[in-house]
């Protein structure tokens, strides 16, 4: 159950950053650096991976 909650939270965070306009390579690099400073490189890379998954599925949630 905890893993399910963690996954939903990561999906929501990824969608939030995408809605805020972090969808270009330059903005993604900026976001990666910001997140890496606070949470570490692995966490930043995980977020970017999730953002890519959410971008492919954007027709399901982006309205």
PDBQT receptor file of N, H, CA, C and O in Angstrom, charges set to zero:
ATOM      1  N   UNK A   1       0.820  -1.200   0.000  1.00  0.00    +0.000 N 
ATOM      2  CA  UNK A   1       0.000   0.000   0.000  1.00  0.00    +0.000 C 
ATOM      3  C   UNK A   1       0.860   1.259   0.000  1.00  0.00    +0.000 C 
ATOM      4  O   UNK A   1       0.568   2.208  -0.726  1.00  0.00    +0.000 OA
ATOM      5  N   UNK A   2       1.917   1.274   0.807  1.00  0.00    +0.000 N 
ATOM      6  H   UNK A   2       2.154   0.502   1.397  1.00  0.00    +0.000 HD
ATOM      7  CA  UNK A   2       2.776   2.449   0.864  1.00  0.00    +0.000 C 
ATOM      8  C   UNK A   2       3.404   2.735  -0.498  1.00  0.00    +0.000 C 
ATOM      9  O   UNK A   2       3.578   3.895  -0.871  1.00  0.00    +0.000 OA
ATOM     10  N   UNK A   3       3.744   1.682  -1.239  1.00  0.00    +0.000 N 
ATOM     11  H   UNK A   3       3.602   0.740  -0.936  1.00  0.00    +0.000 HD
ATOM     12  CA  UNK A   3       4.314   1.876  -2.569  1.00  0.00    +0.000 C 
ATOM     13  C   UNK A   3       3.298   2.500  -3.516  1.00  0.00    +0.000 C 
ATOM     14  O   UNK A   3       3.655   3.324  -4.357  1.00  0.00    +0.000 OA
ATOM     15  N   UNK A   4       2.031   2.111  -3.383  1.00  0.00    +0.000 N 
ATOM     16  H   UNK A   4       1.740   1.441  -2.699  1.00  0.00    +0.000 HD
ATOM     17  CA  UNK A   4       0.976   2.692  -4.212  1.00  0.00    +0.000 C 
ATOM     18  C   UNK A   4       0.832   4.183  -3.939  1.00  0.00    +0.000 C 
ATOM     19  O   UNK A   4       0.694   4.983  -4.865  1.00  0.00    +0.000 OA
ATOM     20  N   UNK A   5       0.866   4.545  -2.677  1.00  0.00    +0.000 N 
ATOM     21  H   UNK A   5       0.979   3.896  -1.925  1.00  0.00    +0.000 HD
ATOM     22  CA  UNK A   5       0.744   5.955  -2.288  1.00  0.00    +0.000 C 
ATOM     23  C   UNK A   5       1.940   6.741  -2.811  1.00  0.00    +0.000 C 
ATOM     24  O   UNK A   5       1.785   7.844  -3.334  1.00  0.00    +0.000 OA
ATOM     25  N   UNK A   6       3.115   6.176  -2.670  1.00  0.00    +0.000 N 
ATOM     26  H   UNK A   6       3.240   5.279  -2.246  1.00  0.00    +0.000 HD
ATOM     27  CA  UNK A   6       4.333   6.837  -3.148  1.00  0.00    +0.000 C 
ATOM     28  C   UNK A   6       4.265   7.054  -4.659  1.00  0.00    +0.000 C 
ATOM     29  O   UNK A   6       4.666   8.107  -5.154  1.00  0.00    +0.000 OA
ATOM     30  N   UNK A   7       3.761   6.066  -5.389  1.00  0.00    +0.000 N 
ATOM     31  H   UNK A   7       3.435   5.210  -4.987  1.00  0.00    +0.000 HD
ATOM     32  CA  UNK A   7       3.644   6.178  -6.844  1.00  0.00    +0.000 C 
ATOM     33  C   UNK A   7       2.656   7.279  -7.226  1.00  0.00    +0.000 C 
ATOM     34  O   UNK A   7       2.928   8.070  -8.129  1.00  0.00    +0.000 OA
ATOM     35  N   UNK A   8       1.532   7.332  -6.557  1.00  0.00    +0.000 N 
ATOM     36  H   UNK A   8       1.310   6.689  -5.824  1.00  0.00    +0.000 HD
ATOM     37  CA  UNK A   8       0.535   8.373  -6.844  1.00  0.00    +0.000 C 
ATOM     38  C   UNK A   8       1.121   9.751  -6.561  1.00  0.00    +0.000 C 
ATOM     39  O   UNK A   8       0.908  10.689  -7.330  1.00  0.00    +0.000 OA
ATOM     40  N   UNK A   9       1.852   9.874  -5.468  1.00  0.00    +0.000 N 
ATOM     41  H   UNK A   9       2.025   9.112  -4.844  1.00  0.00    +0.000 HD
ATOM     42  CA  UNK A   9       2.470  11.163  -5.138  1.00  0.00    +0.000 C 
ATOM     43  C   UNK A   9       3.478  11.571  -6.205  1.00  0.00    +0.000 C 
ATOM     44  O   UNK A   9       3.545  12.742  -6.579  1.00  0.00    +0.000 OA
ATOM     45  N   UNK A  10       4.266  10.613  -6.700  1.00  0.00    +0.000 N 
ATOM     46  H   UNK A  10       4.212   9.662  -6.397  1.00  0.00    +0.000 HD
ATOM     47  CA  UNK A  10       5.247  10.926  -7.733  1.00  0.00    +0.000 C 
ATOM     48  C   UNK A  10       4.550  11.323  -9.034  1.00  0.00    +0.000 C 
ATOM     49  O   UNK A  10       4.996  12.243  -9.720  1.00  0.00    +0.000 OA
ATOM     50  N   UNK A  11       3.472  10.642  -9.373  1.00  0.00    +0.000 N 
ATOM     51  H   UNK A  11       3.109   9.895  -8.816  1.00  0.00    +0.000 HD
ATOM     52  CA  UNK A  11       2.711  11.006 -10.570  1.00  0.00    +0.000 C 
ATOM     53  C   UNK A  11       2.159  12.421 -10.452  1.00  0.00    +0.000 C 
ATOM     54  O   UNK A  11       2.231  13.202 -11.402  1.00  0.00    +0.000 OA
ATOM     55  N   UNK A  12       1.615  12.748  -9.297  1.00  0.00    +0.000 N 
ATOM     56  H   UNK A  12       1.556  12.114  -8.526  1.00  0.00    +0.000 HD
ATOM     57  CA  UNK A  12       1.052  14.091  -9.078  1.00  0.00    +0.000 C 
ATOM     58  C   UNK A  12       2.129  15.161  -9.162  1.00  0.00    +0.000 C 
ATOM     59  O   UNK A  12       1.917  16.218  -9.756  1.00  0.00    +0.000 OA
ATOM     60  N   UNK A  13       3.287  14.885  -8.567  1.00  0.00    +0.000 N 
ATOM     61  H   UNK A  13       3.459  14.026  -8.085  1.00  0.00    +0.000 HD
ATOM     62  CA  UNK A  13       4.376  15.860  -8.632  1.00  0.00    +0.000 C 
ATOM     63  C   UNK A  13       4.831  16.053 -10.074  1.00  0.00    +0.000 C 
ATOM     64  O   UNK A  13       5.041  17.185 -10.511  1.00  0.00    +0.000 OA
ATOM     65  N   UNK A  14       4.983  14.968 -10.810  1.00  0.00    +0.000 N 
ATOM     66  H   UNK A  14       4.812  14.049 -10.455  1.00  0.00    +0.000 HD
ATOM     67  CA  UNK A  14       5.413  15.062 -12.207  1.00  0.00    +0.000 C 
ATOM     68  C   UNK A  14       4.415  15.880 -13.022  1.00  0.00    +0.000 C 
ATOM     69  O   UNK A  14       4.811  16.730 -13.819  1.00  0.00    +0.000 OA
ATOM     70  N   UNK A  15       3.139  15.628 -12.825  1.00  0.00    +0.000 N 
ATOM     71  H   UNK A  15       2.817  14.938 -12.178  1.00  0.00    +0.000 HD
ATOM     72  CA  UNK A  15       2.105  16.374 -13.554  1.00  0.00    +0.000 C 
ATOM     73  C   UNK A  15       2.130  17.854 -13.187  1.00  0.00    +0.000 C 
ATOM     74  O   UNK A  15       1.932  18.714 -14.044  1.00  0.00    +0.000 OA
ATOM     75  N   UNK A  16       2.371  18.143 -11.927  1.00  0.00    +0.000 N 
ATOM     76  H   UNK A  16       2.532  17.444 -11.231  1.00  0.00    +0.000 HD
ATOM     77  CA  UNK A  16       2.431  19.537 -11.480  1.00  0.00    +0.000 C 
ATOM     78  C   UNK A  16       3.555  20.279 -12.181  1.00  0.00    +0.000 C 
ATOM     79  O   UNK A  16       3.351  21.385 -12.682  1.00  0.00    +0.000 OA
ATOM     80  N   UNK A  17       4.742  19.679 -12.221  1.00  0.00    +0.000 N 
ATOM     81  H   UNK A  17       4.907  18.780 -11.814  1.00  0.00    +0.000 HD
ATOM     82  CA  UNK A  17       5.870  20.339 -12.885  1.00  0.00    +0.000 C 
ATOM     83  C   UNK A  17       5.590  20.510 -14.378  1.00  0.00    +0.000 C 
ATOM     84  O   UNK A  17       5.944  21.537 -14.958  1.00  0.00    +0.000 OA
ATOM     85  N   UNK A  18       4.963  19.524 -15.000  1.00  0.00    +0.000 N 
ATOM     86  H   UNK A  18       4.674  18.691 -14.530  1.00  0.00    +0.000 HD
ATOM     87  CA  UNK A  18       4.627  19.657 -16.420  1.00  0.00    +0.000 C 
ATOM     88  C   UNK A  18       3.634  20.788 -16.644  1.00  0.00    +0.000 C 
ATOM     89  O   UNK A  18       3.766  21.555 -17.598  1.00  0.00    +0.000 OA
ATOM     90  N   UNK A  19       2.648  20.892 -15.776  1.00  0.00    +0.000 N 
ATOM     91  H   UNK A  19       2.540  20.269 -15.002  1.00  0.00    +0.000 HD
ATOM     92  CA  UNK A  19       1.668  21.988 -15.895  1.00  0.00    +0.000 C 
ATOM     93  C   UNK A  19       2.325  23.352 -15.704  1.00  0.00    +0.000 C 
ATOM     94  O   UNK A  19       1.864  24.348 -16.261  1.00  0.00    +0.000 OA
ATOM     95  N   UNK A  20       3.391  23.399 -14.924  1.00  0.00    +0.000 N 
ATOM     96  H   UNK A  20       3.765  22.590 -14.471  1.00  0.00    +0.000 HD
ATOM     97  CA  UNK A  20       4.102  24.656 -14.687  1.00  0.00    +0.000 C 
ATOM     98  C   UNK A  20       5.049  25.009 -15.829  1.00  0.00    +0.000 C 
ATOM     99  O   UNK A  20       5.753  26.017 -15.763  1.00  0.00    +0.000 OA
ATOM    100  N   UNK A  21       5.071  24.192 -16.867  1.00  0.00    +0.000 N 
ATOM    101  H   UNK A  21       4.500  23.373 -16.920  1.00  0.00    +0.000 HD
ATOM    102  CA  UNK A  21       5.852  24.521 -18.052  1.00  0.00    +0.000 C 
ATOM    103  C   UNK A  21       7.223  23.884 -18.130  1.00  0.00    +0.000 C 
ATOM    104  O   UNK A  21       8.031  24.270 -18.975  1.00  0.00    +0.000 OA
ATOM    105  N   UNK A  22       7.501  22.935 -17.288  1.00  0.00    +0.000 N 
ATOM    106  H   UNK A  22       6.845  22.621 -16.602  1.00  0.00    +0.000 HD
ATOM    107  CA  UNK A  22       8.797  22.261 -17.328  1.00  0.00    +0.000 C 
ATOM    108  C   UNK A  22       8.731  21.120 -18.336  1.00  0.00    +0.000 C 
ATOM    109  O   UNK A  22       8.662  19.948 -17.969  1.00  0.00    +0.000 OA
ATOM    110  N   UNK A  23       8.754  21.488 -19.614  1.00  0.00    +0.000 N 
ATOM    111  H   UNK A  23       8.811  22.441 -19.913  1.00  0.00    +0.000 HD
ATOM    112  CA  UNK A  23       8.614  20.485 -20.668  1.00  0.00    +0.000 C 
ATOM    113  C   UNK A  23       9.649  20.639 -21.781  1.00  0.00    +0.000 C 
ATOM    114  O   UNK A  23       9.633  19.878 -22.748  1.00  0.00    +0.000 OA
ATOM    115  N   UNK A  24      10.536  21.602 -21.655  1.00  0.00    +0.000 N 
ATOM    116  H   UNK A  24      10.549  22.220 -20.869  1.00  0.00    +0.000 HD
ATOM    117  CA  UNK A  24      11.608  21.762 -22.635  1.00  0.00    +0.000 C 
ATOM    118  C   UNK A  24      12.911  21.249 -22.025  1.00  0.00    +0.000 C 
ATOM    119  O   UNK A  24      13.044  21.195 -20.803  1.00  0.00    +0.000 OA
ATOM    120  N   UNK A  25      13.866  20.875 -22.865  1.00  0.00    +0.000 N 
ATOM    121  H   UNK A  25      13.758  20.918 -23.859  1.00  0.00    +0.000 HD
ATOM    122  CA  UNK A  25      15.142  20.378 -22.321  1.00  0.00    +0.000 C 
ATOM    123  C   UNK A  25      15.811  21.360 -21.352  1.00  0.00    +0.000 C 
ATOM    124  O   UNK A  25      16.393  20.947 -20.349  1.00  0.00    +0.000 OA
ATOM    125  N   UNK A  26      15.728  22.642 -21.653  1.00  0.00    +0.000 N 
ATOM    126  H   UNK A  26      15.255  22.977 -22.468  1.00  0.00    +0.000 HD
ATOM    127  CA  UNK A  26      16.349  23.646 -20.787  1.00  0.00    +0.000 C 
ATOM    128  C   UNK A  26      15.676  23.684 -19.419  1.00  0.00    +0.000 C 
ATOM    129  O   UNK A  26      16.343  23.704 -18.385  1.00  0.00    +0.000 OA
ATOM    130  N   UNK A  27      14.351  23.694 -19.432  1.00  0.00    +0.000 N 
ATOM    131  H   UNK A  27      13.810  23.678 -20.273  1.00  0.00    +0.000 HD
ATOM    132  CA  UNK A  27      13.610  23.742 -18.160  1.00  0.00    +0.000 C 
ATOM    133  C   UNK A  27      13.783  22.449 -17.367  1.00  0.00    +0.000 C 
ATOM    134  O   UNK A  27      13.852  22.483 -16.139  1.00  0.00    +0.000 OA
ATOM    135  N   UNK A  28      13.855  21.313 -18.057  1.00  0.00    +0.000 N 
ATOM    136  H   UNK A  28      13.800  21.285 -19.055  1.00  0.00    +0.000 HD
ATOM    137  CA  UNK A  28      14.061  20.031 -17.378  1.00  0.00    +0.000 C 
ATOM    138  C   UNK A  28      15.430  20.017 -16.703  1.00  0.00    +0.000 C 
ATOM    139  O   UNK A  28      15.566  19.537 -15.577  1.00  0.00    +0.000 OA
ATOM    140  N   UNK A  29      16.439  20.541 -17.387  1.00  0.00    +0.000 N 
ATOM    141  H   UNK A  29      16.328  20.932 -18.301  1.00  0.00    +0.000 HD
ATOM    142  CA  UNK A  29      17.785  20.610 -16.801  1.00  0.00    +0.000 C 
ATOM    143  C   UNK A  29      17.764  21.486 -15.551  1.00  0.00    +0.000 C 
ATOM    144  O   UNK A  29      18.348  21.129 -14.529  1.00  0.00    +0.000 OA
ATOM    145  N   UNK A  30      17.098  22.618 -15.635  1.00  0.00    +0.000 N 
ATOM    146  H   UNK A  30      16.623  22.908 -16.466  1.00  0.00    +0.000 HD
ATOM    147  CA  UNK A  30      16.959  23.530 -14.497  1.00  0.00    +0.000 C 
ATOM    148  C   UNK A  30      16.262  22.834 -13.324  1.00  0.00    +0.000 C 
ATOM    149  O   UNK A  30      16.710  22.937 -12.181  1.00  0.00    +0.000 OA
ATOM    150  N   UNK A  31      15.183  22.137 -13.606  1.00  0.00    +0.000 N 
ATOM    151  H   UNK A  31      14.820  22.053 -14.534  1.00  0.00    +0.000 HD
ATOM    152  CA  UNK A  31      14.439  21.428 -12.566  1.00  0.00    +0.000 C 
ATOM    153  C   UNK A  31      15.275  20.303 -11.965  1.00  0.00    +0.000 C 
ATOM    154  O   UNK A  31      15.269  20.107 -10.749  1.00  0.00    +0.000 OA
ATOM    155  N   UNK A  32      15.987  19.568 -12.801  1.00  0.00    +0.000 N 
ATOM    156  H   UNK A  32      15.991  19.727 -13.788  1.00  0.00    +0.000 HD
ATOM    157  CA  UNK A  32      16.830  18.475 -12.316  1.00  0.00    +0.000 C 
ATOM    158  C   UNK A  32      17.865  18.999 -11.332  1.00  0.00    +0.000 C 
ATOM    159  O   UNK A  32      18.095  18.389 -10.288  1.00  0.00    +0.000 OA
ATOM    160  N   UNK A  33      18.484  20.118 -11.657  1.00  0.00    +0.000 N 
ATOM    161  H   UNK A  33      18.296  20.613 -12.505  1.00  0.00    +0.000 HD
ATOM    162  CA  UNK A  33      19.476  20.705 -10.754  1.00  0.00    +0.000 C 
ATOM    163  C   UNK A  33      18.832  21.139  -9.441  1.00  0.00    +0.000 C 
ATOM    164  O   UNK A  33      19.401  20.923  -8.371  1.00  0.00    +0.000 OA
ATOM    165  N   UNK A  34      17.667  21.739  -9.514  1.00  0.00    +0.000 N 
ATOM    166  H   UNK A  34      17.205  21.914 -10.384  1.00  0.00    +0.000 HD
ATOM    167  CA  UNK A  34      16.957  22.187  -8.317  1.00  0.00    +0.000 C 
ATOM    168  C   UNK A  34      16.598  21.008  -7.409  1.00  0.00    +0.000 C 
ATOM    169  O   UNK A  34      16.852  21.045  -6.205  1.00  0.00    +0.000 OA
ATOM    170  N   UNK A  35      16.013  19.976  -7.987  1.00  0.00    +0.000 N 
ATOM    171  H   UNK A  35      15.806  19.946  -8.965  1.00  0.00    +0.000 HD
ATOM    172  CA  UNK A  35      15.603  18.808  -7.205  1.00  0.00    +0.000 C 
ATOM    173  C   UNK A  35      16.823  18.071  -6.667  1.00  0.00    +0.000 C 
ATOM    174  O   UNK A  35      16.806  17.604  -5.528  1.00  0.00    +0.000 OA
ATOM    175  N   UNK A  36      17.879  17.961  -7.463  1.00  0.00    +0.000 N 
ATOM    176  H   UNK A  36      17.894  18.341  -8.388  1.00  0.00    +0.000 HD
ATOM    177  CA  UNK A  36      19.092  17.256  -7.029  1.00  0.00    +0.000 C 
ATOM    178  C   UNK A  36      19.714  17.931  -5.811  1.00  0.00    +0.000 C 
ATOM    179  O   UNK A  36      20.230  17.250  -4.925  1.00  0.00    +0.000 OA
ATOM    180  N   UNK A  37      19.670  19.248  -5.758  1.00  0.00    +0.000 N 
ATOM    181  H   UNK A  37      19.250  19.801  -6.478  1.00  0.00    +0.000 HD
ATOM    182  CA  UNK A  37      20.213  19.969  -4.596  1.00  0.00    +0.000 C 
ATOM    183  C   UNK A  37      19.459  19.614  -3.324  1.00  0.00    +0.000 C 
ATOM    184  O   UNK A  37      20.055  19.498  -2.253  1.00  0.00    +0.000 OA
ATOM    185  N   UNK A  38      18.152  19.443  -3.445  1.00  0.00    +0.000 N 
ATOM    186  H   UNK A  38      17.668  19.538  -4.315  1.00  0.00    +0.000 HD
ATOM    187  CA  UNK A  38      17.318  19.206  -2.265  1.00  0.00    +0.000 C 
ATOM    188  C   UNK A  38      17.192  17.730  -1.905  1.00  0.00    +0.000 C 
ATOM    189  O   UNK A  38      17.169  17.378  -0.726  1.00  0.00    +0.000 OA
ATOM    190  N   UNK A  39      17.110  16.858  -2.923  1.00  0.00    +0.000 N 
ATOM    191  H   UNK A  39      17.129  17.144  -3.881  1.00  0.00    +0.000 HD
ATOM    192  CA  UNK A  39      16.796  15.447  -2.667  1.00  0.00    +0.000 C 
ATOM    193  C   UNK A  39      17.807  14.460  -3.218  1.00  0.00    +0.000 C 
ATOM    194  O   UNK A  39      17.687  13.258  -2.978  1.00  0.00    +0.000 OA
ATOM    195  N   UNK A  40      18.785  14.933  -3.939  1.00  0.00    +0.000 N 
ATOM    196  H   UNK A  40      18.882  15.909  -4.133  1.00  0.00    +0.000 HD
ATOM    197  CA  UNK A  40      19.779  14.036  -4.514  1.00  0.00    +0.000 C 
ATOM    198  C   UNK A  40      19.513  13.753  -5.988  1.00  0.00    +0.000 C 
ATOM    199  O   UNK A  40      18.400  13.913  -6.489  1.00  0.00    +0.000 OA
ATOM    200  N   UNK A  41      20.576  13.328  -6.659  1.00  0.00    +0.000 N 
ATOM    201  H   UNK A  41      21.480  13.198  -6.252  1.00  0.00    +0.000 HD
ATOM    202  CA  UNK A  41      20.507  13.097  -8.101  1.00  0.00    +0.000 C 
ATOM    203  C   UNK A  41      19.552  11.961  -8.464  1.00  0.00    +0.000 C 
ATOM    204  O   UNK A  41      18.815  12.060  -9.445  1.00  0.00    +0.000 OA
ATOM    205  N   UNK A  42      19.562  10.892  -7.685  1.00  0.00    +0.000 N 
ATOM    206  H   UNK A  42      20.160  10.811  -6.889  1.00  0.00    +0.000 HD
ATOM    207  CA  UNK A  42      18.688   9.746  -7.995  1.00  0.00    +0.000 C 
ATOM    208  C   UNK A  42      17.217  10.151  -7.954  1.00  0.00    +0.000 C 
ATOM    209  O   UNK A  42      16.430   9.737  -8.806  1.00  0.00    +0.000 OA
ATOM    210  N   UNK A  43      16.854  10.949  -6.977  1.00  0.00    +0.000 N 
ATOM    211  H   UNK A  43      17.493  11.286  -6.286  1.00  0.00    +0.000 HD
ATOM    212  CA  UNK A  43      15.471  11.412  -6.866  1.00  0.00    +0.000 C 
ATOM    213  C   UNK A  43      15.104  12.309  -8.047  1.00  0.00    +0.000 C 
ATOM    214  O   UNK A  43      14.004  12.213  -8.591  1.00  0.00    +0.000 OA
ATOM    215  N   UNK A  44      16.026  13.172  -8.435  1.00  0.00    +0.000 N 
ATOM    216  H   UNK A  44      16.919  13.251  -7.993  1.00  0.00    +0.000 HD
ATOM    217  CA  UNK A  44      15.781  14.065  -9.567  1.00  0.00    +0.000 C 
ATOM    218  C   UNK A  44      15.591  13.267 -10.854  1.00  0.00    +0.000 C 
ATOM    219  O   UNK A  44      14.695  13.558 -11.646  1.00  0.00    +0.000 OA
ATOM    220  N   UNK A  45      16.433  12.270 -11.055  1.00  0.00    +0.000 N 
ATOM    221  H   UNK A  45      17.162  12.034 -10.411  1.00  0.00    +0.000 HD
ATOM    222  CA  UNK A  45      16.311  11.446 -12.256  1.00  0.00    +0.000 C 
ATOM    223  C   UNK A  45      15.011  10.646 -12.246  1.00  0.00    +0.000 C 
ATOM    224  O   UNK A  45      14.384  10.465 -13.290  1.00  0.00    +0.000 OA
ATOM    225  N   UNK A  46      14.608  10.171 -11.076  1.00  0.00    +0.000 N 
ATOM    226  H   UNK A  46      15.117  10.318 -10.228  1.00  0.00    +0.000 HD
ATOM    227  CA  UNK A  46      13.339   9.451 -10.963  1.00  0.00    +0.000 C 
ATOM    228  C   UNK A  46      12.161  10.339 -11.312  1.00  0.00    +0.000 C 
ATOM    229  O   UNK A  46      11.219   9.904 -11.974  1.00  0.00    +0.000 OA
ATOM    230  N   UNK A  47      12.218  11.591 -10.861  1.00  0.00    +0.000 N 
ATOM    231  H   UNK A  47      12.983  11.944 -10.323  1.00  0.00    +0.000 HD
ATOM    232  CA  UNK A  47      11.149  12.536 -11.175  1.00  0.00    +0.000 C 
ATOM    233  C   UNK A  47      11.088  12.807 -12.675  1.00  0.00    +0.000 C 
ATOM    234  O   UNK A  47      10.004  12.831 -13.258  1.00  0.00    +0.000 OA
ATOM    235  N   UNK A  48      12.233  13.009 -13.296  1.00  0.00    +0.000 N 
ATOM    236  H   UNK A  48      13.113  12.989 -12.823  1.00  0.00    +0.000 HD
ATOM    237  CA  UNK A  48      12.265  13.261 -14.740  1.00  0.00    +0.000 C 
ATOM    238  C   UNK A  48      11.731  12.050 -15.507  1.00  0.00    +0.000 C 
ATOM    239  O   UNK A  48      11.000  12.209 -16.485  1.00  0.00    +0.000 OA
ATOM    240  N   UNK A  49      12.089  10.854 -15.071  1.00  0.00    +0.000 N 
ATOM    241  H   UNK A  49      12.683  10.725 -14.277  1.00  0.00    +0.000 HD
ATOM    242  CA  UNK A  49      11.553   9.645 -15.716  1.00  0.00    +0.000 C 
ATOM    243  C   UNK A  49      10.032   9.605 -15.612  1.00  0.00    +0.000 C 
ATOM    244  O   UNK A  49       9.340   9.282 -16.577  1.00  0.00    +0.000 OA
ATOM    245  N   UNK A  50       9.525   9.937 -14.434  1.00  0.00    +0.000 N 
ATOM    246  H   UNK A  50      10.087  10.199 -13.650  1.00  0.00    +0.000 HD
ATOM    247  CA  UNK A  50       8.065   9.946 -14.255  1.00  0.00    +0.000 C 
ATOM    248  C   UNK A  50       7.427  11.042 -15.095  1.00  0.00    +0.000 C 
ATOM    249  O   UNK A  50       6.338  10.847 -15.635  1.00  0.00    +0.000 OA
ATOM    250  N   UNK A  51       8.079  12.183 -15.213  1.00  0.00    +0.000 N 
ATOM    251  H   UNK A  51       8.963  12.341 -14.774  1.00  0.00    +0.000 HD
ATOM    252  CA  UNK A  51       7.556  13.256 -16.056  1.00  0.00    +0.000 C 
ATOM    253  C   UNK A  51       7.453  12.786 -17.505  1.00  0.00    +0.000 C 
ATOM    254  O   UNK A  51       6.489  13.109 -18.200  1.00  0.00    +0.000 OA
ATOM    255  N   UNK A  52       8.438  12.029 -17.953  1.00  0.00    +0.000 N 
ATOM    256  H   UNK A  52       9.221  11.766 -17.388  1.00  0.00    +0.000 HD
ATOM    257  CA  UNK A  52       8.388  11.499 -19.323  1.00  0.00    +0.000 C 
ATOM    258  C   UNK A  52       7.216  10.536 -19.492  1.00  0.00    +0.000 C 
ATOM    259  O   UNK A  52       6.525  10.568 -20.510  1.00  0.00    +0.000 OA
ATOM    260  N   UNK A  53       6.992   9.679 -18.496  1.00  0.00    +0.000 N 
ATOM    261  H   UNK A  53       7.553   9.653 -17.669  1.00  0.00    +0.000 HD
ATOM    262  CA  UNK A  53       5.850   8.758 -18.563  1.00  0.00    +0.000 C 
ATOM    263  C   UNK A  53       4.534   9.537 -18.590  1.00  0.00    +0.000 C 
ATOM    264  O   UNK A  53       3.630   9.218 -19.362  1.00  0.00    +0.000 OA
ATOM    265  N   UNK A  54       4.441  10.549 -17.750  1.00  0.00    +0.000 N 
ATOM    266  H   UNK A  54       5.176  10.808 -17.124  1.00  0.00    +0.000 HD
ATOM    267  CA  UNK A  54       3.212  11.338 -17.695  1.00  0.00    +0.000 C 
ATOM    268  C   UNK A  54       3.010  12.146 -18.969  1.00  0.00    +0.000 C 
ATOM    269  O   UNK A  54       1.872  12.354 -19.391  1.00  0.00    +0.000 OA
ATOM    270  N   UNK A  55       4.082  12.601 -19.581  1.00  0.00    +0.000 N 
ATOM    271  H   UNK A  55       5.006  12.433 -19.238  1.00  0.00    +0.000 HD
ATOM    272  CA  UNK A  55       3.961  13.355 -20.827  1.00  0.00    +0.000 C 
ATOM    273  C   UNK A  55       3.362  12.470 -21.919  1.00  0.00    +0.000 C 
ATOM    274  O   UNK A  55       2.532  12.925 -22.706  1.00  0.00    +0.000 OA
ATOM    275  N   UNK A  56       3.784  11.207 -21.965  1.00  0.00    +0.000 N 
ATOM    276  H   UNK A  56       4.459  10.838 -21.326  1.00  0.00    +0.000 HD
ATOM    277  CA  UNK A  56       3.228  10.281 -22.957  1.00  0.00    +0.000 C 
ATOM    278  C   UNK A  56       1.748  10.013 -22.693  1.00  0.00    +0.000 C 
ATOM    279  O   UNK A  56       1.000   9.709 -23.622  1.00  0.00    +0.000 OA
ATOM    280  N   UNK A  57       1.321  10.123 -21.442  1.00  0.00    +0.000 N 
ATOM    281  H   UNK A  57       1.928  10.370 -20.687  1.00  0.00    +0.000 HD
ATOM    282  CA  UNK A  57      -0.075   9.846 -21.064  1.00  0.00    +0.000 C 
ATOM    283  C   UNK A  57      -0.889  11.129 -20.878  1.00  0.00    +0.000 C 
ATOM    284  O   UNK A  57      -1.991  11.074 -20.330  1.00  0.00    +0.000 OA
ATOM    285  N   UNK A  58      -0.389  12.255 -21.310  1.00  0.00    +0.000 N 
ATOM    286  H   UNK A  58       0.506  12.300 -21.755  1.00  0.00    +0.000 HD
ATOM    287  CA  UNK A  58      -1.017  13.540 -20.989  1.00  0.00    +0.000 C 
ATOM    288  C   UNK A  58      -2.454  13.660 -21.474  1.00  0.00    +0.000 C 
ATOM    289  O   UNK A  58      -3.238  14.407 -20.888  1.00  0.00    +0.000 OA
ATOM    290  N   UNK A  59      -2.815  12.944 -22.526  1.00  0.00    +0.000 N 
ATOM    291  H   UNK A  59      -2.179  12.337 -23.003  1.00  0.00    +0.000 HD
ATOM    292  CA  UNK A  59      -4.201  13.030 -23.006  1.00  0.00    +0.000 C 
ATOM    293  C   UNK A  59      -5.189  12.468 -21.983  1.00  0.00    +0.000 C 
ATOM    294  O   UNK A  59      -6.378  12.782 -22.031  1.00  0.00    +0.000 OA
ATOM    295  N   UNK A  60      -4.702  11.642 -21.062  1.00  0.00    +0.000 N 
ATOM    296  H   UNK A  60      -3.735  11.387 -21.023  1.00  0.00    +0.000 HD
ATOM    297  CA  UNK A  60      -5.563  11.067 -20.026  1.00  0.00    +0.000 C 
ATOM    298  C   UNK A  60      -5.847  12.042 -18.887  1.00  0.00    +0.000 C 
ATOM    299  O   UNK A  60      -6.905  11.966 -18.262  1.00  0.00    +0.000 OA
ATOM    300  N   UNK A  61      -4.919  12.955 -18.611  1.00  0.00    +0.000 N 
ATOM    301  H   UNK A  61      -4.060  13.016 -19.119  1.00  0.00    +0.000 HD
ATOM    302  CA  UNK A  61      -5.067  13.790 -17.422  1.00  0.00    +0.000 C 
ATOM    303  C   UNK A  61      -5.009  15.289 -17.692  1.00  0.00    +0.000 C 
ATOM    304  O   UNK A  61      -5.502  16.071 -16.879  1.00  0.00    +0.000 OA
ATOM    305  N   UNK A  62      -4.431  15.707 -18.793  1.00  0.00    +0.000 N 
ATOM    306  H   UNK A  62      -4.031  15.073 -19.454  1.00  0.00    +0.000 HD
ATOM    307  CA  UNK A  62      -4.275  17.135 -19.060  1.00  0.00    +0.000 C 
ATOM    308  C   UNK A  62      -5.527  17.667 -19.738  1.00  0.00    +0.000 C 
ATOM    309  O   UNK A  62      -5.851  17.291 -20.864  1.00  0.00    +0.000 OA
ATOM    310  N   UNK A  63      -6.221  18.545 -19.035  1.00  0.00    +0.000 N 
ATOM    311  H   UNK A  63      -5.957  18.851 -18.120  1.00  0.00    +0.000 HD
ATOM    312  CA  UNK A  63      -7.449  19.118 -19.600  1.00  0.00    +0.000 C 
ATOM    313  C   UNK A  63      -7.416  20.620 -19.527  1.00  0.00    +0.000 C 
ATOM    314  O   UNK A  63      -8.363  21.280 -19.954  1.00  0.00    +0.000 OA
TER     315      UNK A  63
